[in-house]
Amino acid sequence: QVQLVESGGGLVQPGGSLRLSCAVSGIIFRLYDMAWYRQAPGNQRELVARITSLGRSDYADSVAGRFTISRDNAKNTVYLQMNSLKPEDDTAVYYCKAERGRFVQWGQGTQVTVSS
């Protein structure tokens, strides 16, 4: 079956960095658009960054210039490098998503907490 498994979350100080990974199995990874979303308590899930099967990427305004999404098709993995982390803006559960046409699959999420 299709599985998306996020890792790399945790507690980090303001201004610090984390790299999230999402390992994907059960699909032909290189054909799928991938994205990272996040959801903070009381908020709706929001798009953070996405990367197409062709490698084109775009970002939410709130993370542009601080976060970088990338993919390694040989490893069936998508990454989110997060720099200059901010407590209120970036603390959330981060989810990865695979999408192709009508097919959508989510991971289980990984918690990122930015706090001193």
Buried (B, 14 or more C-beta within 10 A) or exposed (E): EEEBBBEBBEEBEEEEEBEBBBBBEEBEBEEBBBBBBBBBEEEEBEBBBBBBBEEEBEBBEEBEEBBBBBBEBEEBBBBBBBBEBBBEEBBBBBBBBBBBEEEEBBBEBBEBBBEE
